Structures are given as structure tokens and as C-alpha cells.
Amino acid sequence: MANNKTIFTGVGTAIATPMNADGSINYEEFGRLVDYQIDNSADAIVVCGTTGESATMTDEEHVEVIRSCIKRVNGRIPVIAGTGSNDTAYAVELSKEAEAMGADALLLVTPYYNKTSQRGLVKHFTAIADSVNIPIVLYNVPSRTGVSISPAAYKELAQHPNIVATKEASGNMDTVMQVSAYTDLDIYSGNDDEVLACLALGGKGVISVSANICPKEKHDEVMSFLGGRPAEALEIQKKLLELDKAMFMDVNPIPVKEALNIMGFKAGECRLPLCSMEQQQIDRLRGIMEQMGLVGKIK
């Protein structure tokens, strides 16, 4: 089933949020990172997701980071704003605000901590989708939230005109297959090492952590596969595999911020309760990046 509401095809970078030494947001460096993404073939930017540390942002910061991203991107590629919450009313408010600021689409994570039934999930996402007029990407990441969207709930949610896609990070290819078979939702892999599997099941791309570091390679991987060159795509994935794995040697976004620092960006550290990696892990990450020519790449 063709979906004429596709937000992007290729790689959407789940962008990290650079911080100053005092833990405040480094907007200048954030702008540089946004430009680096666009200059290196990223097809969309996903701002204030897990990788962007939205969980420890104040309400003001959350809005300001989205605004700053939209302004910097300036219409060059779509901006997808993470506005999900486990409080439906708050998610509605934030989603309306992101739409008013000019976000092209929204990323909505399943409610965490309080969890919910599948009926509750449908009601939650429907309430948010009813409140805006821009496309919505559902975000299924049960390892983070303790809730997974069932194929039946996906079928129901896909009927809503504003719900057009899902970021599938469940790692369950049976779910991905059922979404592909029974809905017209666009599918984006939420795991960097599962991109090809998702594309093979009809996916449109990936919302990627590794793309912070190598957007061009991730873009090329997706486009090679979709362009009928699966062997080429597989070769790129093999080259990126060590880096993809390294991005999860500790809780995301700890490794990716470290990798950005190693590259030469001033990404800073994560906010507590996330703390920097052990030196041994940092050395291992640096070794992987050294082999890829990424150490000190950004001047």
C-alpha cells in the first residue's frame, strides 16, 4: 500500500543535544551539529528524542531546542519533534506548540512508567493526533517504556489520517512484518543494526543514533538498498556494524556524545542520572573511530 504522506525516505538523525560544562544547553554547538547533518546527506532531523535527552529537559528547554532546530534547519529537510509523554494532556500541549513553531512532524513515544493497556494506547495517540494537523510518527521502544504497540493497535491507529509512520525499536521483526502487511504506515527502523531487516520488510529508512557521527554512510546504506543494490547496502552495514554496536556499549546517548567529543564537536556530557563511560570503554570507542578516520574529523 503506497503512503502519500511520507515524511522522509532515508536517514533521520536522532540528534544529540550538546551541553556546556555547567550542564546548560550549548545552542551554538547544536547549530553546528545540525548543519553537519544536512551537509552530509541526512534526510531529516529528529529533535528531542531519547538521544536528545528530552527526559531531563525542562519544559522551556524542550520548546527552545525544538524552536532552535527548526530555525537552523530553515526548511532544508524535515524536522520531526519529539513531543511524546506519559501524560496525554502534556503531550497534546507540547505537540500543538511544536506544530505552531513549524515542526514538519511529531515523534510520539509510548507512555512510560504508568504504562497503559492497548486500548489506552489507542486513546492516548488518538487524542494527540486529533489535536494537530501535522503527520505523526509513533515510537515503539518497549525496552525503554515497558509498553509495546500490538499489531491490532497499529491497525486501529493507522486509520487516523495524521498517524502516518512508526519508528520500530521493538526488535520484533514479526511486529514489523504485520505493520507492513496490515497497515499503510511508513516504517523506520529504530535500531541502527536492524536497518536492512526493516527495509526488506518494506521500511522507508532509519531514525538513527549512529547518523550523528556518520550521516552520509547511513543515508547511502538506505538509498543503496532502496535503489536495488542490496549487496552494496550490506557492505556499508558491515563497515558500520562496530560503530553501531559501540553506540550502545552504555545507555544511549552516553556513547554517542562521547563519540561526538572524540570527533571534535563540543557535545559535553549527559545530564544525570546518565554519567560518562569508564575510561576503558572510551578507549575502545576511540579505537573503533580511529579505524574509520573519525577521530578529530571536525575542526
Residue pairs with C-beta under 8 A, 6 or more apart in sequence:
1 183
1 184
2 184
3 164
3 165
3 184
3 185
3 186
5 135
5 164
5 186
6 164
6 165
6 186
6 204
7 44
7 78
7 80
7 104
7 105
7 135
7 137
7 164
7 165
7 186
8 43
8 44
8 77
8 78
8 204
8 205
9 43
9 204
9 205
9 222
9 226
10 41
10 42
10 43
10 44
10 204
10 205
10 219
10 222
10 223
11 41
11 42
11 43
11 44
11 205
11 206
11 208
11 211
11 215
11 218
11 219
11 221
11 222
12 42
12 43
12 44
12 45
12 46
12 78
12 80
12 188
12 205
12 206
12 207
12 208
12 211
13 37
13 42
13 44
13 45
13 46
13 207
13 208
13 211
13 212
13 215
14 46
14 49
14 50
14 51
14 52
14 207
14 208
14 209
14 211
14 212
15 30
15 33
15 34
15 37
15 45
15 46
15 47
15 49
15 51
15 52
15 69
15 212
16 33
16 51
16 52
16 53
16 212
16 253
16 256
16 257
16 260
16 267
17 25
17 30
17 48
17 52
17 53
17 57
17 65
18 25
18 26
18 29
18 30
18 33
18 257
18 260
18 265
18 266
18 267
18 268
19 25
19 26
19 267
19 268
19 269
19 270
19 271
20 26
20 268
21 268
23 268
23 269
23 271
25 57
25 61
25 64
25 65
26 266
26 268
27 64
27 68
29 265
29 266
29 267
30 65
30 68
30 69
30 72
31 68
31 72
32 265
33 212
33 260
33 265
33 267
34 45
34 69
34 72
34 73
35 72
36 215
36 265
36 298
37 45
37 211
37 212
37 215
38 45
38 73
38 76
38 77
40 214
40 215
40 216
40 219
41 215
41 216
41 219
41 220
42 77
42 211
42 215
42 219
43 77
43 78
43 205
43 219
44 77
44 78
44 79
44 80
44 104
45 69
45 73
45 77
45 78
45 79
45 80
46 52
46 80
46 82
46 107
46 207
47 65
47 66
47 69
47 79
47 80
47 81
47 82
48 54
48 57
48 62
48 65
48 66
48 81
48 82
48 83
49 82
49 107
49 109
49 139
49 207
50 82
50 109
50 141
50 144
50 252
50 253
51 209
51 212
51 252
51 253
51 256
52 65
52 82
52 253
53 253
53 270
53 271
53 274
54 62
54 82
56 271
56 272
56 274
57 65
59 94
62 94
63 94
63 97
63 98
63 101
66 79
66 81
66 83
66 97
66 98
66 101
66 103
67 101
69 79
69 81
70 79
70 81
70 101
70 102
70 103
73 79
78 104
78 105
79 102
79 103
79 104
79 105
80 103
80 104
80 105
80 106
80 107
80 137
80 207
81 95
81 98
81 101
81 103
81 105
81 106
81 107
82 106
82 107
82 109
82 139
83 91
83 94
83 95
83 97
83 98
83 106
83 107
83 108
83 128
84 91
84 106
84 107
84 108
84 109
84 110
84 111
84 139
85 91
85 94
85 109
85 111
86 111
86 112
86 113
86 114
87 111
88 111
88 123
88 124
88 127
88 128
91 108
91 124
91 128
92 127
92 128
92 131
95 106
95 108
95 128
95 131
95 132
96 131
96 132
98 106
99 106
99 132
99 133
99 134
103 134
104 134
104 135
105 134
105 135
105 136
105 137
105 164
105 165
106 128
106 132
106 134
106 135
106 136
106 137
107 136
107 137
107 139
107 167
107 207
108 125
108 128
108 136
108 137
108 138
108 139
109 139
109 141
109 144
109 145
110 116
110 121
110 138
110 139
110 140
110 141
110 142
110 145
110 147
110 148
110 149
111 120
111 121
111 124
111 145
111 147
112 144
112 145
112 146
112 147
113 145
113 146
115 145
115 146
115 147
116 124
116 147
118 149
118 150
118 152
118 153
121 147
121 149
121 153
121 157
122 153
122 156
122 157
125 136
125 138
125 157
125 160
125 163
126 157
126 160
128 136
129 136
129 160
129 162
129 163
130 160
130 162
132 162
133 162
134 162
135 162
135 163
135 164
135 165
136 160
136 162
136 163
136 164
136 165
137 164
137 165
137 166
137 167
137 186
137 188
137 207
138 149
138 154
138 157
138 163
138 165
138 166
138 167
138 185
139 166
139 167
139 169
139 190
140 148
140 149
140 166
140 167
140 168
140 169
140 170
140 175
140 190
141 167
141 169
141 170
141 190
142 148
142 170
143 169
143 171
148 170
148 172
148 175
149 157
149 166
149 175
151 175
151 178
151 179
151 182
154 166
154 175
154 178
154 179
154 182
154 183
154 185
155 182
155 183
157 163
158 183
158 184
158 185
163 185
164 185
164 186
165 185
165 186
165 187
165 188
165 204
166 179
166 185
166 186
166 187
166 188
167 188
167 189
167 190
167 207
168 175
168 176
168 179
168 187
168 188
168 189
168 190
168 198
168 203
169 189
169 190
169 191
170 176
170 190
171 191
171 194
173 194
173 197
173 201
176 187
176 197
176 198
176 201
176 203
177 201
179 185
179 187
180 187
180 201
180 202
180 203
186 203
186 204
187 198
187 201
187 202
187 203
187 204
188 198
188 203
188 204
188 205
188 206
188 207
189 195
189 197
189 198
189 199
189 203
189 205
189 206
189 207
190 206
190 207
192 206
192 208
192 209
192 210
192 218
192 240
192 244
192 247
193 237
193 241
193 244
193 245
195 203
195 205
195 206
195 208
195 218
195 221
195 222
195 225
195 237
196 221
196 225
196 230
196 233
196 234
196 237
198 206
199 205
199 222
199 225
199 226
199 233
200 225
205 222
206 218
206 222
208 215
208 218
209 247
209 248
209 252
209 253
209 256
210 218
210 240
210 243
210 244
210 247
210 256
211 218
211 219
212 256
212 259
212 260
213 243
213 256
213 259
213 260
213 263
213 289
213 294
214 240
214 243
214 292
214 294
217 236
217 239
217 240
218 240
220 236
221 233
221 236
221 237
221 240
222 233
224 230
224 232
224 233
224 236
225 233
239 292
242 288
242 291
243 259
243 288
243 289
243 292
246 255
246 259
246 284
246 285
246 288
247 255
247 256
247 259
248 255
249 255
249 277
249 281
249 284
249 285
250 277
250 281
251 274
253 270
253 274
254 270
254 274
254 275
254 276
254 277
255 277
255 281
255 285
257 267
257 268
257 269
257 270
258 267
258 276
258 277
258 282
258 285
259 285
259 289
259 294
260 267
261 267
261 268
262 285
262 286
262 289
262 294
262 295
262 296
263 289
263 294
263 295
263 296
263 297
263 298
264 296
264 297
264 298
264 299
265 298
269 275
269 276
270 276
276 282
277 285
286 295
289 295
